[in-house]
């Protein structure tokens, strides 16, 4: 068997919203199709992948470096020991040829997107859900079919007032979420606190709020917010400062005793290890948000999970950023703590397969081969246009 073609396209996911750092008015992403010569029902098996929101499409890097390396390789060097399926680790190593270590920026997004498509193809060739493939290969073969999810929202946008903010959060609660998220740092501290107070009026027993500064704060501001936020029982205080400012993150533990979260903008196992070594993160309460689609893909994520285990961290402390089905499968197959969800934003790439319901902030993984994209009608339509 072999990969016959890898296609990519840049697509818009723009929206008139902003967080504390960027607006999404010109946001886009890369969609990739890995086409194989394995035939099912008269059609070739195709794996699909895309990168998460917040990072732009990486078509140029794919076309100039990563896709040619895969397509120019001897097809047999990309197969597993059976010769009947692709080996994602071998494909990853092929893509990384002639790349210097360090500098984990945009190339990690390009490789992570292709890697997602490869794993989708691998699981489809096995005719299993990806979460089952992962559990069979790297765990006990018994995946967690129920996965915790929280609703990410609360962005700033023109005309937003407290009533609209409360209506948004009510809509998430009505759809079965018990944990919701709001952006902070895009307004004054006083205004952010007023918005938090408004949201808390619509949350009931057992329902919690996360807040996310998207790396906006310097040390003094991060500490100021930490002190002010300590009055609340928040699910977490997320990404207060620059993601590579480990000293700032470590400082916060002296001012904020409740859970914190960070990691979505760390793009390699090495960066994640530095966070664990120097960022003061607490394995008994804090959360790690590494996103495979932005950080070289699942092959690298497996290395990150192994590193965390060596440092005494449970995979349950990982709740990835991105809101995509790839991380849902990783959570179910490898025992992560859950996954982010965007109920209304970045469509059709966010959300779950059709018919999947949120109950008490958990979803049940459906039995769909691969990542499960074929179960989301609006998404698979876009994907199949690329592979047609």
C-alpha positions in Angstrom: 0.0 0.0 0.0 1.0 3.6 -0.4 0.0 7.2 -0.1 -0.9 8.3 -3.6 -1.4 12.0 -2.9 -1.5 14.6 -0.1 -3.6 17.7 -0.8 -4.0 20.9 1.2 -6.1 24.0 1.1 -6.4 27.1 3.2 -10.0 27.9 4.4 -11.4 30.8 6.4 -12.8 30.5 9.9 -13.1 34.2 10.5 -15.4 35.7 13.1 -15.9 39.2 14.5 -14.6 38.2 18.0 -11.4 38.8 19.9 -9.6 37.7 23.0 -7.1 39.7 25.0 -4.4 39.3 22.4 -5.8 38.8 18.9 -9.0 39.2 16.8 -10.3 36.5 14.6 -11.5 38.6 11.7 -9.0 37.2 9.3 -8.4 33.8 10.9 -7.9 30.8 8.6 -6.7 27.2 8.8 -5.2 24.4 6.6 -7.2 21.4 5.7 -5.3 18.3 4.5 -6.3 15.1 2.8 -3.9 12.1 2.8 -5.2 9.8 0.0 -4.1 6.2 0.0 -4.5 3.3 -2.5 -6.4 1.2 0.0 -9.9 0.7 -1.4 -13.2 0.5 0.6 -16.6 0.4 -1.0 -15.0 1.3 -4.3 -13.3 4.4 -3.0 -9.8 5.1 -1.7 -9.3 5.5 2.0 -8.6 9.2 2.8 -7.4 10.6 6.1 -8.2 14.2 6.9 -6.6 16.8 9.2 -6.7 20.5 10.1 -5.0 22.8 12.5 -6.7 24.5 15.5 -7.9 28.0 15.7 -5.5 30.8 16.8 -2.8 29.7 14.4 -3.1 30.4 10.7 -3.0 27.9 7.8 0.5 26.6 6.9 0.0 25.6 3.2 3.3 27.1 2.1 5.4 25.1 4.6 3.5 21.9 3.7 3.9 22.4 -0.1 7.6 23.4 0.0 8.9 20.9 2.7 6.7 18.4 4.4 4.5 17.0 1.6 7.4 16.6 -0.9 9.5 14.7 1.7 6.7 12.2 2.3 5.8 11.8 -1.4 9.5 11.4 -2.5 10.2 8.7 0.1 10.2 5.0 -0.8 6.6 4.0 0.0 7.8 0.9 1.8 9.7 3.0 4.3 6.4 4.6 5.5 4.7 1.3 6.4 4.4 -0.6 9.6 5.8 -4.0 10.2 2.8 -5.7 8.6 3.2 -3.8 5.4 -0.6 -3.3 5.4 -0.8 0.1 7.1 1.0 3.4 7.4 3.3 4.0 10.3 2.7 7.5 11.7 6.1 7.5 13.5 8.0 6.7 10.3 6.1 9.4 8.4 6.8 11.9 11.1 10.5 11.2 11.0 10.4 11.6 7.2 8.7 15.0 7.5 11.3 16.1 10.0 14.3 15.3 7.9 16.8 18.2 7.5 15.0 20.2 10.2 17.2 21.6 13.0 16.0 21.1 16.6 14.4 24.0 18.4 12.4 26.8 16.8 9.1 25.1 17.5 6.8 27.5 15.7 4.8 27.4 12.5 6.4 24.1 11.3 4.9 22.3 14.3 1.5 23.4 13.0 2.2 22.2 9.5 3.4 18.8 10.7 0.7 18.5 13.2 -2.0 19.0 10.6 -0.5 16.3 8.3 0.0 14.0 11.3 -3.7 14.2 12.1 -4.7 13.1 8.6 -2.2 10.2 8.8 -3.7 8.9 12.0 -7.2 9.3 10.5 -6.2 7.1 7.6 -4.4 4.6 9.8 -7.6 4.0 11.9 -9.8 3.9 8.9 -7.6 1.2 7.3 -7.9 -0.8 10.6 -11.7 0.0 10.4 -11.7 1.1 14.0 -12.3 4.4 15.8 -9.0 6.1 16.4 -9.6 6.1 20.2 -9.8 2.3 20.1 -6.6 2.1 18.0 -4.8 4.3 20.5 -6.0 2.3 23.5 -5.0 -1.0 21.8 -1.5 0.3 21.0 -0.6 2.4 24.0 -3.0 1.4 26.8 -5.1 -1.5 28.0 -7.4 -1.7 25.1 -10.3 -0.3 27.2 -10.8 3.3 26.2 -12.8 5.9 28.2 -15.9 6.2 26.0 -17.2 9.1 28.1 -15.1 12.3 27.7 -15.4 15.5 29.8 -15.9 18.6 27.7 -16.3 22.3 28.6 -17.7 25.1 26.5 -15.2 27.8 25.4 -16.7 31.2 24.7 -17.1 34.5 26.4 -15.1 36.3 23.7 -15.2 40.1 23.3 -17.2 41.4 20.3 -18.9 44.6 19.2 -22.1 45.3 21.0 -21.6 42.7 23.7 -23.2 43.6 27.0 -23.7 41.7 30.2 -27.1 40.4 29.2 -25.8 39.0 25.9 -22.9 37.5 27.8 -25.3 35.8 30.3 -27.5 34.6 27.4 -24.5 33.0 25.8 -23.5 31.2 29.0 -27.1 30.1 29.6 -27.1 28.5 26.1 -24.1 26.4 27.0 -25.7 25.3 30.3 -28.9 24.5 28.4 -26.9 22.3 26.0 -25.6 20.1 28.8 -22.3 21.8 29.8 -21.5 22.4 33.5 -18.1 24.2 32.9 -17.9 27.3 30.7 -15.1 29.7 29.8 -14.8 33.5 29.5 -12.0 35.6 28.1 -10.3 38.2 30.4 -7.7 40.8 29.8 -9.4 42.5 26.9 -11.1 45.0 29.3 -10.1 46.6 32.6 -9.8 44.4 35.7 -12.9 46.0 37.2 -15.0 45.4 34.0 -13.7 41.8 33.8 -14.8 41.2 37.4 -18.2 42.7 36.7 -18.5 40.3 33.7 -17.5 37.4 35.9 -20.1 38.4 38.5 -22.8 38.5 35.8 -21.9 35.0 34.5 -21.9 33.6 38.0 -25.6 34.7 38.4 -26.6 32.2 35.8 -24.5 29.3 37.0 -26.0 26.9 39.5 -24.7 24.3 41.9 -22.0 22.1 40.3 -21.4 24.6 37.5 -18.1 26.4 37.2 -16.4 29.1 35.2 -12.9 29.2 33.7 -11.2 32.4 32.7 -8.5 32.8 30.0 -6.1 35.8 29.6 -4.5 34.3 26.4 -1.0 35.3 27.5 -1.8 39.0 27.8 -0.5 40.0 31.2 2.9 41.0 32.4 4.0 39.8 35.8 2.4 42.6 37.9 -0.9 42.4 36.1 -1.0 38.7 36.3 -0.5 38.9 40.0 -3.1 41.6 40.3 -5.6 39.4 38.5 -4.6 36.4 40.6 -5.4 38.2 43.8 -8.7 39.5 42.5 -9.7 36.1 41.1 -9.0 34.3 44.3 -12.4 35.4 45.7 -14.1 33.0 43.2 -14.3 29.3 43.0 -13.1 29.1 39.4 -12.4 25.9 37.4 -9.1 27.5 36.4 -7.2 30.7 35.7 -5.7 30.2 32.2 -2.5 31.4 30.4 -2.0 34.6 32.4 1.3 35.6 30.7 3.5 34.8 27.8 3.5 31.0 27.3 7.3 30.9 27.4 7.6 33.0 30.6 8.0 30.1 33.0 9.1 32.4 35.8 5.9 34.4 35.6 3.8 31.2 35.7 5.9 29.9 38.7 5.4 33.2 40.5 1.6 32.9 40.4 1.6 29.9 42.6 2.4 32.2 45.5 -0.7 34.3 44.8 -3.2 31.9 43.4 -4.0 28.7 45.2 -6.8 27.4 43.0 -6.2 25.6 39.7 -4.4 27.2 36.8 -4.0 26.1 33.2 -1.6 26.7 30.4 0.3 25.0 27.6 -1.8 25.5 24.4 1.0 27.6 22.9 3.8 25.2 23.6 4.6 23.3 20.5 7.0 20.5 21.4 7.8 18.0 24.1 10.9 20.0 25.0 8.8 23.2 25.6 6.3 21.2 27.7 9.2 19.7 29.7 10.5 23.2 30.4 7.1 24.2 31.7 7.0 21.2 34.1 10.6 21.8 35.2 10.5 25.6 35.6 6.9 26.8 35.4 5.8 25.9 39.0 2.8 23.9 37.8 1.2 21.7 40.5 0.4 18.2 39.5 -2.4 17.9 42.1 -4.6 20.7 40.7 -3.3 22.5 37.6 -4.1 21.6 34.0 -2.0 21.2 30.8 -3.5 22.3 27.5 -1.1 21.0 24.9 -2.8 20.7 21.5 -1.5 18.0 19.2 -2.7 19.8 16.1 -0.4 22.7 16.9 2.5 20.8 18.3 3.8 18.3 15.7 0.8 16.0 16.1 0.1 12.8 18.0 3.5 11.4 17.5 5.0 14.2 19.5 2.1 14.2 22.0 2.9 10.6 22.9 6.4 11.8 23.7 4.9 14.6 25.9 2.7 12.1 27.8 5.7 9.9 28.4 7.7 12.9 29.7 4.8 13.8 32.0 4.6 10.3 33.4 8.3 10.5 34.2 7.7 13.7 36.1 4.8 12.3 38.1 2.0 13.8 36.2 -1.2 12.0 35.3 -2.6 12.2 31.8 -5.8 13.2 33.5 -4.3 16.7 34.1 -4.3 17.2 30.3 -7.3 18.9 28.8 -6.2 20.0 25.3 -6.9 23.3 23.6 -8.6 23.3 20.1 -12.0 21.8 20.4 -11.4 19.2 17.6 -12.3 15.6 17.4 -8.6 14.5 17.2 -8.1 15.5 20.8 -11.4 13.9 21.7 -10.0 10.6 20.4 -6.7 11.1 22.3 -8.7 11.8 25.5 -10.8 8.7 25.1 -8.0 6.4 23.9 -5.1 7.6 26.2 -7.0 8.7 29.3 -6.7 12.4 29.2 -8.9 14.6 31.5 -11.1 15.9 28.7 -11.2 18.4 25.9 -12.1 21.9 25.0 -15.3 22.5 23.0 -16.5 25.4 20.8 -20.3 24.9 20.6 -20.9 27.8 18.2 -17.5 29.0 16.9 -15.0 28.0 14.1 -17.6 25.9 12.3 -17.7 23.4 10.7 -14.4 22.4 12.2 -15.5 22.6 15.9 -18.0 20.4 17.6 -19.0 16.7 17.6 -20.4 14.2 15.2 -24.1 14.7 14.5 -26.3 13.3 17.2 -23.7 13.4 19.9 -25.1 15.1 23.0 -23.5 16.8 26.0 -24.8 15.4 29.3 -23.4 16.8 32.6 -20.4 18.1 30.6 -19.6 14.6 29.2 -20.0 13.2 25.7 -20.0 9.5 24.6 -17.7 8.7 21.7 -19.6 7.1 18.8 -18.3 4.1 16.9 -17.1 5.8 13.8 -13.9 4.6 11.9 -11.0 7.0 12.1 -11.3 10.3 13.9 -15.0 10.4 13.1 -15.2 13.2 10.7 -17.6 11.3 8.5 -20.2 11.6 11.3 -20.3 15.4 11.1 -22.2 16.2 7.9 -21.2 19.8 7.5 -17.6 19.1 8.0 -17.2 15.9 5.9 -18.8 17.8 3.0 -16.0 20.3 3.0 -13.4 17.6 3.5 -14.7 15.5 0.6 -14.6 18.5 -1.7 -10.8 18.5 -1.2 -10.3 14.8 -1.8 -12.8 14.5 -4.7 
